[in-house]
């Protein structure tokens, strides 16, 4: 009958329309799926807790070793945070907290990334450890597998310098590298800092190298003799 052929034709056309709609939707979904950002993958790969040693120098003069705990978290699809707590050995051989830093890294849709580093601690200036506060902004770039570099600028204020010189510290060039290799996270930072007050000015080159392994027991990073007399602080209380 003619109506049967017409009905079959309509059913066949309906199947074709549905198939085209489904395939079109799949193509649209695949075309809008964002490719994996290697910078985001780098930070996602280092999330968790780390402990380690920081070796710092100013104009080539080495300061006493510092110890640190850092907790790195993924705050969202495009944001990562790192919280550093710094310690040194006091006169009794116990670990004493001396400051902390917060690093917030934001990854843009085009896979560029910026970070803000704020906090406080100690820095060696004119042969003396002095209190410091820092606020830096960095731009990140992946330079190889497991290797990240950043450059930026900002401010660094140092207490106790003559004539109030440390109040206006400018970080002219901040360079840092993040490397993961054989289970070790290494961060090296180099700062060129200038201070000026009235007609006086001073500049310094500060370098800090961090080496960390996964864990949360800061005392595990102390030399054996110091570790025997020092008890690691509870990370949950920080």
Protein Blocks (a to p, Z undefined) as FASTA:
>chain_A
ZZlmmmmmmmmmmmmmmmmmmmmmmmmmmmmpccddfklmmmmmmgccddddddddeehi
acdddddddddddfbfkbccdddddddddfkopacdfbdcdddddddfkopacdddeddd
dddeehiacddddddddddddfbehiacdddddddddehiahhlmmmcccfbdcddddde
ehiacddddddddddehjbccdddddddddddedjbfklmpcfklmmmpccddfklZZ
